[in-house]
């Protein structure tokens, strides 16, 4: 999960480039300090889904 307190796209230039964007499962940008909580919620939801997927596969296979 990639988080940025400011809107990096409105800043332009090198600010819009990220070494992690291609690997990130999601992005939260421009919401000031709320990005941290939202990023953690998104990561939890992602991991909970992965866990459910693994459990279903394990039960069926």
CHARMM internal coordinates of N, CA and C (Angstrom, degrees):
IC EDIT
DIST 1 N 1 CA 1.4456
DIST 1 CA 1 C 1.5210
ANGL 1 N 1 CA 1 C 106.87
DIST 1 C 2 N 1.3047
ANGL 1 CA 1 C 2 N 115.35
DIHE 1 N 1 CA 1 C 2 N 126.19
DIST 2 N 2 CA 1.4590
ANGL 1 C 2 N 2 CA 120.51
DIHE 1 CA 1 C 2 N 2 CA 178.01
DIST 2 CA 2 C 1.5251
ANGL 2 N 2 CA 2 C 108.82
DIHE 1 C 2 N 2 CA 2 C -104.75
DIST 2 C 3 N 1.3329
ANGL 2 CA 2 C 3 N 116.47
DIHE 2 N 2 CA 2 C 3 N 128.25
DIST 3 N 3 CA 1.4597
ANGL 2 C 3 N 3 CA 120.50
DIHE 2 CA 2 C 3 N 3 CA -179.94
DIST 3 CA 3 C 1.5270
ANGL 3 N 3 CA 3 C 110.15
DIHE 2 C 3 N 3 CA 3 C -126.11
DIST 3 C 4 N 1.3228
ANGL 3 CA 3 C 4 N 115.01
DIHE 3 N 3 CA 3 C 4 N 142.55
DIST 4 N 4 CA 1.4664
ANGL 3 C 4 N 4 CA 122.21
DIHE 3 CA 3 C 4 N 4 CA 175.90
DIST 4 CA 4 C 1.5199
ANGL 4 N 4 CA 4 C 107.81
DIHE 3 C 4 N 4 CA 4 C -139.69
DIST 4 C 5 N 1.3114
ANGL 4 CA 4 C 5 N 116.33
DIHE 4 N 4 CA 4 C 5 N 127.00
DIST 5 N 5 CA 1.4640
ANGL 4 C 5 N 5 CA 120.68
DIHE 4 CA 4 C 5 N 5 CA -179.36
DIST 5 CA 5 C 1.5215
ANGL 5 N 5 CA 5 C 111.95
DIHE 4 C 5 N 5 CA 5 C -64.31
DIST 5 C 6 N 1.3273
ANGL 5 CA 5 C 6 N 116.95
DIHE 5 N 5 CA 5 C 6 N -36.11
DIST 6 N 6 CA 1.4691
ANGL 5 C 6 N 6 CA 120.24
DIHE 5 CA 5 C 6 N 6 CA 179.16
DIST 6 CA 6 C 1.5234
ANGL 6 N 6 CA 6 C 109.09
DIHE 5 C 6 N 6 CA 6 C -101.66
DIST 6 C 7 N 1.3103
ANGL 6 CA 6 C 7 N 116.23
DIHE 6 N 6 CA 6 C 7 N 164.67
DIST 7 N 7 CA 1.4577
ANGL 6 C 7 N 7 CA 121.17
DIHE 6 CA 6 C 7 N 7 CA 177.35
DIST 7 CA 7 C 1.5253
ANGL 7 N 7 CA 7 C 107.91
DIHE 6 C 7 N 7 CA 7 C -81.90
DIST 7 C 8 N 1.3220
ANGL 7 CA 7 C 8 N 116.00
DIHE 7 N 7 CA 7 C 8 N 99.92
DIST 8 N 8 CA 1.4613
ANGL 7 C 8 N 8 CA 120.82
DIHE 7 CA 7 C 8 N 8 CA -175.43
DIST 8 CA 8 C 1.5283
ANGL 8 N 8 CA 8 C 111.80
DIHE 7 C 8 N 8 CA 8 C -64.53
DIST 8 C 9 N 1.3010
ANGL 8 CA 8 C 9 N 117.85
DIHE 8 N 8 CA 8 C 9 N -26.43
DIST 9 N 9 CA 1.4607
ANGL 8 C 9 N 9 CA 120.73
DIHE 8 CA 8 C 9 N 9 CA -177.96
DIST 9 CA 9 C 1.5279
ANGL 9 N 9 CA 9 C 111.57
DIHE 8 C 9 N 9 CA 9 C -75.27
DIST 9 C 10 N 1.3188
ANGL 9 CA 9 C 10 N 117.45
DIHE 9 N 9 CA 9 C 10 N -28.01
DIST 10 N 10 CA 1.4627
ANGL 9 C 10 N 10 CA 119.57
DIHE 9 CA 9 C 10 N 10 CA 177.45
DIST 10 CA 10 C 1.5225
ANGL 10 N 10 CA 10 C 111.44
DIHE 9 C 10 N 10 CA 10 C -77.77
DIST 10 C 11 N 1.3211
ANGL 10 CA 10 C 11 N 116.76
DIHE 10 N 10 CA 10 C 11 N -18.27
DIST 11 N 11 CA 1.4569
ANGL 10 C 11 N 11 CA 120.77
DIHE 10 CA 10 C 11 N 11 CA -179.33
DIST 11 CA 11 C 1.5234
ANGL 11 N 11 CA 11 C 111.85
DIHE 10 C 11 N 11 CA 11 C -81.32
DIST 11 C 12 N 1.3331
ANGL 11 CA 11 C 12 N 116.78
DIHE 11 N 11 CA 11 C 12 N -26.93
DIST 12 N 12 CA 1.4592
ANGL 11 C 12 N 12 CA 120.91
DIHE 11 CA 11 C 12 N 12 CA 177.46
DIST 12 CA 12 C 1.5204
ANGL 12 N 12 CA 12 C 113.88
DIHE 11 C 12 N 12 CA 12 C 71.35
DIST 12 C 13 N 1.3253
ANGL 12 CA 12 C 13 N 114.62
DIHE 12 N 12 CA 12 C 13 N -174.77
DIST 13 N 13 CA 1.4620
ANGL 12 C 13 N 13 CA 121.09
DIHE 12 CA 12 C 13 N 13 CA 178.15
DIST 13 CA 13 C 1.5119
ANGL 13 N 13 CA 13 C 113.52
DIHE 12 C 13 N 13 CA 13 C 58.88
DIST 13 C 14 N 1.3202
ANGL 13 CA 13 C 14 N 114.54
DIHE 13 N 13 CA 13 C 14 N -144.82
DIST 14 N 14 CA 1.4594
ANGL 13 C 14 N 14 CA 119.98
DIHE 13 CA 13 C 14 N 14 CA -176.44
DIST 14 CA 14 C 1.5291
ANGL 14 N 14 CA 14 C 112.43
DIHE 13 C 14 N 14 CA 14 C -67.92
DIST 14 C 15 N 1.3263
ANGL 14 CA 14 C 15 N 117.73
DIHE 14 N 14 CA 14 C 15 N -15.24
DIST 15 N 15 CA 1.4633
ANGL 14 C 15 N 15 CA 120.83
DIHE 14 CA 14 C 15 N 15 CA 179.86
DIST 15 CA 15 C 1.5278
ANGL 15 N 15 CA 15 C 111.97
DIHE 14 C 15 N 15 CA 15 C -63.45
DIST 15 C 16 N 1.3144
ANGL 15 CA 15 C 16 N 117.33
DIHE 15 N 15 CA 15 C 16 N -25.55
DIST 16 N 16 CA 1.4643
ANGL 15 C 16 N 16 CA 120.53
DIHE 15 CA 15 C 16 N 16 CA -177.74
DIST 16 CA 16 C 1.5234
ANGL 16 N 16 CA 16 C 112.26
DIHE 15 C 16 N 16 CA 16 C -82.59
DIST 16 C 17 N 1.3141
ANGL 16 CA 16 C 17 N 117.14
DIHE 16 N 16 CA 16 C 17 N -7.29
DIST 17 N 17 CA 1.4672
ANGL 16 C 17 N 17 CA 121.01
DIHE 16 CA 16 C 17 N 17 CA -179.44
DIST 17 CA 17 C 1.5246
ANGL 17 N 17 CA 17 C 109.88
DIHE 16 C 17 N 17 CA 17 C -92.19
DIST 17 C 18 N 1.3161
ANGL 17 CA 17 C 18 N 115.78
DIHE 17 N 17 CA 17 C 18 N 137.64
DIST 18 N 18 CA 1.4537
ANGL 17 C 18 N 18 CA 120.52
DIHE 17 CA 17 C 18 N 18 CA -179.99
DIST 18 CA 18 C 1.5193
ANGL 18 N 18 CA 18 C 109.48
DIHE 17 C 18 N 18 CA 18 C -138.92
DIST 18 C 19 N 1.3087
ANGL 18 CA 18 C 19 N 115.65
DIHE 18 N 18 CA 18 C 19 N 137.05
DIST 19 N 19 CA 1.4636
ANGL 18 C 19 N 19 CA 120.94
DIHE 18 CA 18 C 19 N 19 CA 177.18
DIST 19 CA 19 C 1.5283
ANGL 19 N 19 CA 19 C 111.09
DIHE 18 C 19 N 19 CA 19 C -77.71
DIST 19 C 20 N 1.3333
ANGL 19 CA 19 C 20 N 117.57
DIHE 19 N 19 CA 19 C 20 N -11.79
DIST 20 N 20 CA 1.4629
ANGL 19 C 20 N 20 CA 121.26
DIHE 19 CA 19 C 20 N 20 CA -173.47
DIST 20 CA 20 C 1.5280
ANGL 20 N 20 CA 20 C 114.59
DIHE 19 C 20 N 20 CA 20 C -110.96
DIST 20 C 21 N 1.3110
ANGL 20 CA 20 C 21 N 118.40
DIHE 20 N 20 CA 20 C 21 N -10.93
DIST 21 N 21 CA 1.4714
ANGL 20 C 21 N 21 CA 121.36
DIHE 20 CA 20 C 21 N 21 CA -173.18
DIST 21 CA 21 C 1.5146
ANGL 21 N 21 CA 21 C 113.72
DIHE 20 C 21 N 21 CA 21 C -54.27
DIST 21 C 22 N 1.3137
ANGL 21 CA 21 C 22 N 117.59
DIHE 21 N 21 CA 21 C 22 N -42.90
DIST 22 N 22 CA 1.4712
ANGL 21 C 22 N 22 CA 119.94
DIHE 21 CA 21 C 22 N 22 CA -177.71
DIST 22 CA 22 C 1.5151
ANGL 22 N 22 CA 22 C 112.51
DIHE 21 C 22 N 22 CA 22 C -67.38
DIST 22 C 23 N 1.3303
ANGL 22 CA 22 C 23 N 117.38
DIHE 22 N 22 CA 22 C 23 N -26.09
DIST 23 N 23 CA 1.4662
ANGL 22 C 23 N 23 CA 121.27
DIHE 22 CA 22 C 23 N 23 CA -177.83
DIST 23 CA 23 C 1.5242
ANGL 23 N 23 CA 23 C 112.76
DIHE 22 C 23 N 23 CA 23 C -94.94
DIST 23 C 24 N 1.3233
ANGL 23 CA 23 C 24 N 117.43
DIHE 23 N 23 CA 23 C 24 N -15.66
DIST 24 N 24 CA 1.4624
ANGL 23 C 24 N 24 CA 121.70
DIHE 23 CA 23 C 24 N 24 CA -174.92
DIST 24 CA 24 C 1.5297
ANGL 24 N 24 CA 24 C 111.20
DIHE 23 C 24 N 24 CA 24 C -69.95
DIST 24 C 25 N 1.3080
ANGL 24 CA 24 C 25 N 115.93
DIHE 24 N 24 CA 24 C 25 N 143.96
DIST 25 N 25 CA 1.4708
ANGL 24 C 25 N 25 CA 120.50
DIHE 24 CA 24 C 25 N 25 CA 176.28
DIST 25 CA 25 C 1.5186
ANGL 25 N 25 CA 25 C 110.84
DIHE 24 C 25 N 25 CA 25 C -84.20
DIST 25 C 26 N 1.3374
ANGL 25 CA 25 C 26 N 116.39
DIHE 25 N 25 CA 25 C 26 N -13.73
DIST 26 N 26 CA 1.4521
ANGL 25 C 26 N 26 CA 121.20
DIHE 25 CA 25 C 26 N 26 CA 178.92
DIST 26 CA 26 C 1.5079
ANGL 26 N 26 CA 26 C 110.63
DIHE 25 C 26 N 26 CA 26 C -172.60
DIST 26 C 27 N 1.3232
ANGL 26 CA 26 C 27 N 115.49
DIHE 26 N 26 CA 26 C 27 N 170.57
DIST 27 N 27 CA 1.4610
ANGL 26 C 27 N 27 CA 121.92
DIHE 26 CA 26 C 27 N 27 CA -178.87
DIST 27 CA 27 C 1.5249
ANGL 27 N 27 CA 27 C 109.49
DIHE 26 C 27 N 27 CA 27 C -137.04
DIST 27 C 28 N 1.3265
ANGL 27 CA 27 C 28 N 116.05
DIHE 27 N 27 CA 27 C 28 N 135.28
DIST 28 N 28 CA 1.4556
ANGL 27 C 28 N 28 CA 121.70
DIHE 27 CA 27 C 28 N 28 CA 173.06
DIST 28 CA 28 C 1.5231
ANGL 28 N 28 CA 28 C 105.21
DIHE 27 C 28 N 28 CA 28 C -126.56
DIST 28 C 29 N 1.3320
ANGL 28 CA 28 C 29 N 116.11
DIHE 28 N 28 CA 28 C 29 N 117.98
DIST 29 N 29 CA 1.4633
ANGL 28 C 29 N 29 CA 119.17
DIHE 28 CA 28 C 29 N 29 CA -175.65
DIST 29 CA 29 C 1.5233
ANGL 29 N 29 CA 29 C 111.29
DIHE 28 C 29 N 29 CA 29 C -136.34
DIST 29 C 30 N 1.3275
ANGL 29 CA 29 C 30 N 114.58
DIHE 29 N 29 CA 29 C 30 N 151.10
DIST 30 N 30 CA 1.4458
ANGL 29 C 30 N 30 CA 121.55
DIHE 29 CA 29 C 30 N 30 CA 168.98
DIST 30 CA 30 C 1.5091
ANGL 30 N 30 CA 30 C 117.60
DIHE 29 C 30 N 30 CA 30 C 74.11
DIST 30 C 31 N 1.3044
ANGL 30 CA 30 C 31 N 118.57
DIHE 30 N 30 CA 30 C 31 N 16.79
DIST 31 N 31 CA 1.4647
ANGL 30 C 31 N 31 CA 120.84
DIHE 30 CA 30 C 31 N 31 CA -178.14
DIST 31 CA 31 C 1.5257
ANGL 31 N 31 CA 31 C 111.94
DIHE 30 C 31 N 31 CA 31 C -114.21
DIST 31 C 32 N 1.3188
ANGL 31 CA 31 C 32 N 115.13
DIHE 31 N 31 CA 31 C 32 N 27.26
DIST 32 N 32 CA 1.4617
ANGL 31 C 32 N 32 CA 123.05
DIHE 31 CA 31 C 32 N 32 CA 178.82
DIST 32 CA 32 C 1.5294
ANGL 32 N 32 CA 32 C 110.62
DIHE 31 C 32 N 32 CA 32 C 53.89
DIST 32 C 33 N 1.3276
ANGL 32 CA 32 C 33 N 118.93
DIHE 32 N 32 CA 32 C 33 N -138.46
DIST 33 N 33 CA 1.4644
ANGL 32 C 33 N 33 CA 119.73
DIHE 32 CA 32 C 33 N 33 CA -174.40
DIST 33 CA 33 C 1.5276
ANGL 33 N 33 CA 33 C 113.75
DIHE 32 C 33 N 33 CA 33 C -71.73
DIST 33 C 34 N 1.3122
ANGL 33 CA 33 C 34 N 118.42
DIHE 33 N 33 CA 33 C 34 N -10.06
DIST 34 N 34 CA 1.4709
ANGL 33 C 34 N 34 CA 120.96
DIHE 33 CA 33 C 34 N 34 CA 177.15
DIST 34 CA 34 C 1.5287
ANGL 34 N 34 CA 34 C 111.84
DIHE 33 C 34 N 34 CA 34 C -67.40
DIST 34 C 35 N 1.3305
ANGL 34 CA 34 C 35 N 117.48
DIHE 34 N 34 CA 34 C 35 N -18.10
DIST 35 N 35 CA 1.4707
ANGL 34 C 35 N 35 CA 119.66
DIHE 34 CA 34 C 35 N 35 CA -177.50
DIST 35 CA 35 C 1.5215
ANGL 35 N 35 CA 35 C 112.08
DIHE 34 C 35 N 35 CA 35 C -61.68
DIST 35 C 36 N 1.3275
ANGL 35 CA 35 C 36 N 117.04
DIHE 35 N 35 CA 35 C 36 N -31.00
DIST 36 N 36 CA 1.4592
ANGL 35 C 36 N 36 CA 119.30
DIHE 35 CA 35 C 36 N 36 CA -177.94
DIST 36 CA 36 C 1.5299
ANGL 36 N 36 CA 36 C 111.69
DIHE 35 C 36 N 36 CA 36 C -67.75
DIST 36 C 37 N 1.3086
ANGL 36 CA 36 C 37 N 116.34
DIHE 36 N 36 CA 36 C 37 N -47.89
DIST 37 N 37 CA 1.4663
ANGL 36 C 37 N 37 CA 119.45
DIHE 36 CA 36 C 37 N 37 CA 178.29
DIST 37 CA 37 C 1.5252
ANGL 37 N 37 CA 37 C 110.98
DIHE 36 C 37 N 37 CA 37 C -64.71
DIST 37 C 38 N 1.3297
ANGL 37 CA 37 C 38 N 116.15
DIHE 37 N 37 CA 37 C 38 N -44.68
DIST 38 N 38 CA 1.4665
ANGL 37 C 38 N 38 CA 119.47
DIHE 37 CA 37 C 38 N 38 CA -179.60
DIST 38 CA 38 C 1.5189
ANGL 38 N 38 CA 38 C 111.57
DIHE 37 C 38 N 38 CA 38 C -64.86
DIST 38 C 39 N 1.3103
ANGL 38 CA 38 C 39 N 116.82
DIHE 38 N 38 CA 38 C 39 N -37.75
DIST 39 N 39 CA 1.4571
ANGL 38 C 39 N 39 CA 120.75
DIHE 38 CA 38 C 39 N 39 CA 176.64
DIST 39 CA 39 C 1.5183
ANGL 39 N 39 CA 39 C 112.02
DIHE 38 C 39 N 39 CA 39 C -63.11
DIST 39 C 40 N 1.3203
ANGL 39 CA 39 C 40 N 116.22
DIHE 39 N 39 CA 39 C 40 N -42.95
DIST 40 N 40 CA 1.4699
ANGL 39 C 40 N 40 CA 120.39
DIHE 39 CA 39 C 40 N 40 CA 178.18
DIST 40 CA 40 C 1.5268
ANGL 40 N 40 CA 40 C 111.58
DIHE 39 C 40 N 40 CA 40 C -65.78
DIST 40 C 41 N 1.3358
ANGL 40 CA 40 C 41 N 116.90
DIHE 40 N 40 CA 40 C 41 N -40.75
DIST 41 N 41 CA 1.4656
ANGL 40 C 41 N 41 CA 120.04
DIHE 40 CA 40 C 41 N 41 CA 177.03
DIST 41 CA 41 C 1.5285
ANGL 41 N 41 CA 41 C 110.92
DIHE 40 C 41 N 41 CA 41 C -61.70
DIST 41 C 42 N 1.3229
ANGL 41 CA 41 C 42 N 115.65
DIHE 41 N 41 CA 41 C 42 N -44.00
DIST 42 N 42 CA 1.4583
ANGL 41 C 42 N 42 CA 119.96
DIHE 41 CA 41 C 42 N 42 CA 178.71
DIST 42 CA 42 C 1.5174
ANGL 42 N 42 CA 42 C 111.96
DIHE 41 C 42 N 42 CA 42 C -62.69
DIST 42 C 43 N 1.3212
ANGL 42 CA 42 C 43 N 116.73
DIHE 42 N 42 CA 42 C 43 N -41.78
DIST 43 N 43 CA 1.4632
ANGL 42 C 43 N 43 CA 121.41
DIHE 42 CA 42 C 43 N 43 CA 179.05
DIST 43 CA 43 C 1.5266
ANGL 43 N 43 CA 43 C 110.48
DIHE 42 C 43 N 43 CA 43 C -64.69
DIST 43 C 44 N 1.3337
ANGL 43 CA 43 C 44 N 117.13
DIHE 43 N 43 CA 43 C 44 N -41.96
DIST 44 N 44 CA 1.4690
ANGL 43 C 44 N 44 CA 120.31
DIHE 43 CA 43 C 44 N 44 CA 178.15
DIST 44 CA 44 C 1.5179
ANGL 44 N 44 CA 44 C 110.64
DIHE 43 C 44 N 44 CA 44 C -62.32
DIST 44 C 45 N 1.3258
ANGL 44 CA 44 C 45 N 116.42
DIHE 44 N 44 CA 44 C 45 N -45.16
DIST 45 N 45 CA 1.4620
ANGL 44 C 45 N 45 CA 120.01
DIHE 44 CA 44 C 45 N 45 CA 179.63
DIST 45 CA 45 C 1.5316
ANGL 45 N 45 CA 45 C 110.32
DIHE 44 C 45 N 45 CA 45 C -61.17
DIST 45 C 46 N 1.3017
ANGL 45 CA 45 C 46 N 116.67
DIHE 45 N 45 CA 45 C 46 N -42.08
DIST 46 N 46 CA 1.4637
ANGL 45 C 46 N 46 CA 121.36
DIHE 45 CA 45 C 46 N 46 CA 178.40
DIST 46 CA 46 C 1.5353
ANGL 46 N 46 CA 46 C 110.50
DIHE 45 C 46 N 46 CA 46 C -62.15
DIST 46 C 47 N 1.3272
ANGL 46 CA 46 C 47 N 116.54
DIHE 46 N 46 CA 46 C 47 N -48.33
DIST 47 N 47 CA 1.4571
ANGL 46 C 47 N 47 CA 120.16
DIHE 46 CA 46 C 47 N 47 CA -178.80
DIST 47 CA 47 C 1.5185
ANGL 47 N 47 CA 47 C 112.28
DIHE 46 C 47 N 47 CA 47 C -67.15
DIST 47 C 48 N 1.3209
ANGL 47 CA 47 C 48 N 118.01
DIHE 47 N 47 CA 47 C 48 N -37.37
DIST 48 N 48 CA 1.4642
ANGL 47 C 48 N 48 CA 120.94
DIHE 47 CA 47 C 48 N 48 CA 176.54
DIST 48 CA 48 C 1.5223
ANGL 48 N 48 CA 48 C 110.36
DIHE 47 C 48 N 48 CA 48 C -62.18
DIST 48 C 49 N 1.3139
ANGL 48 CA 48 C 49 N 117.49
DIHE 48 N 48 CA 48 C 49 N -39.39
DIST 49 N 49 CA 1.4633
ANGL 48 C 49 N 49 CA 121.44
DIHE 48 CA 48 C 49 N 49 CA 177.26
DIST 49 CA 49 C 1.5087
ANGL 49 N 49 CA 49 C 111.86
DIHE 48 C 49 N 49 CA 49 C -65.64
DIST 49 C 50 N 1.3283
ANGL 49 CA 49 C 50 N 116.81
DIHE 49 N 49 CA 49 C 50 N -40.05
DIST 50 N 50 CA 1.4654
ANGL 49 C 50 N 50 CA 120.99
DIHE 49 CA 49 C 50 N 50 CA 178.19
DIST 50 CA 50 C 1.5194
ANGL 50 N 50 CA 50 C 110.34
DIHE 49 C 50 N 50 CA 50 C -65.66
DIST 50 C 51 N 1.3276
ANGL 50 CA 50 C 51 N 116.72
DIHE 50 N 50 CA 50 C 51 N -40.20
DIST 51 N 51 CA 1.4595
ANGL 50 C 51 N 51 CA 120.84
DIHE 50 CA 50 C 51 N 51 CA 178.82
DIST 51 CA 51 C 1.5218
ANGL 51 N 51 CA 51 C 110.61
DIHE 50 C 51 N 51 CA 51 C -63.85
DIST 51 C 52 N 1.3361
ANGL 51 CA 51 C 52 N 116.86
DIHE 51 N 51 CA 51 C 52 N -43.92
DIST 52 N 52 CA 1.4645
ANGL 51 C 52 N 52 CA 120.72
DIHE 51 CA 51 C 52 N 52 CA 179.27
DIST 52 CA 52 C 1.5286
ANGL 52 N 52 CA 52 C 109.72
DIHE 51 C 52 N 52 CA 52 C -63.05
DIST 52 C 53 N 1.3153
ANGL 52 CA 52 C 53 N 117.12
DIHE 52 N 52 CA 52 C 53 N -39.92
DIST 53 N 53 CA 1.4620
ANGL 52 C 53 N 53 CA 121.12
DIHE 52 CA 52 C 53 N 53 CA 179.81
DIST 53 CA 53 C 1.5239
ANGL 53 N 53 CA 53 C 110.44
DIHE 52 C 53 N 53 CA 53 C -63.87
DIST 53 C 54 N 1.3233
ANGL 53 CA 53 C 54 N 117.31
DIHE 53 N 53 CA 53 C 54 N -42.16
DIST 54 N 54 CA 1.4685
ANGL 53 C 54 N 54 CA 121.60
DIHE 53 CA 53 C 54 N 54 CA 179.04
DIST 54 CA 54 C 1.5124
ANGL 54 N 54 CA 54 C 109.88
DIHE 53 C 54 N 54 CA 54 C -66.17
DIST 54 C 55 N 1.3378
ANGL 54 CA 54 C 55 N 118.60
DIHE 54 N 54 CA 54 C 55 N -42.95
DIST 55 N 55 CA 1.4571
ANGL 54 C 55 N 55 CA 121.72
DIHE 54 CA 54 C 55 N 55 CA 179.96
DIST 55 CA 55 C 1.5178
ANGL 55 N 55 CA 55 C 111.12
DIHE 54 C 55 N 55 CA 55 C -63.95
DIST 55 C 56 N 1.2990
ANGL 55 CA 55 C 56 N 118.87
DIHE 55 N 55 CA 55 C 56 N -40.16
DIST 56 N 56 CA 1.4618
ANGL 55 C 56 N 56 CA 121.86
DIHE 55 CA 55 C 56 N 56 CA 179.01
DIST 56 CA 56 C 1.5212
ANGL 56 N 56 CA 56 C 109.81
DIHE 55 C 56 N 56 CA 56 C -65.35
DIST 56 C 57 N 1.3029
ANGL 56 CA 56 C 57 N 117.22
DIHE 56 N 56 CA 56 C 57 N -45.33
DIST 57 N 57 CA 1.4598
ANGL 56 C 57 N 57 CA 121.20
DIHE 56 CA 56 C 57 N 57 CA 178.27
DIST 57 CA 57 C 1.5156
ANGL 57 N 57 CA 57 C 111.06
DIHE 56 C 57 N 57 CA 57 C -62.48
DIST 57 C 58 N 1.3428
ANGL 57 CA 57 C 58 N 115.87
DIHE 57 N 57 CA 57 C 58 N -40.88
DIST 58 N 58 CA 1.4573
ANGL 57 C 58 N 58 CA 119.97
DIHE 57 CA 57 C 58 N 58 CA -179.83
DIST 58 CA 58 C 1.5184
ANGL 58 N 58 CA 58 C 111.92
DIHE 57 C 58 N 58 CA 58 C -65.20
DIST 58 C 59 N 1.3372
ANGL 58 CA 58 C 59 N 116.66
DIHE 58 N 58 CA 58 C 59 N -38.04
DIST 59 N 59 CA 1.4627
ANGL 58 C 59 N 59 CA 121.22
DIHE 58 CA 58 C 59 N 59 CA -178.93
DIST 59 CA 59 C 1.5233
ANGL 59 N 59 CA 59 C 111.24
DIHE 58 C 59 N 59 CA 59 C -72.44
DIST 59 C 60 N 1.3325
ANGL 59 CA 59 C 60 N 116.11
DIHE 59 N 59 CA 59 C 60 N -30.93
DIST 60 N 60 CA 1.4568
ANGL 59 C 60 N 60 CA 120.02
DIHE 59 CA 59 C 60 N 60 CA -177.86
DIST 60 CA 60 C 1.5182
ANGL 60 N 60 CA 60 C 114.14
DIHE 59 C 60 N 60 CA 60 C -93.02
DIST 60 C 61 N 1.2949
ANGL 60 CA 60 C 61 N 116.74
DIHE 60 N 60 CA 60 C 61 N -15.37
DIST 61 N 61 CA 1.4363
ANGL 60 C 61 N 61 CA 115.98
DIHE 60 CA 60 C 61 N 61 CA -169.35
DIST 61 CA 61 C 1.4445
ANGL 61 N 61 CA 61 C 115.79
DIHE 60 C 61 N 61 CA 61 C -127.60
END
COOR INIT
IC SEED 1 N 1 CA 1 C
IC BUILD
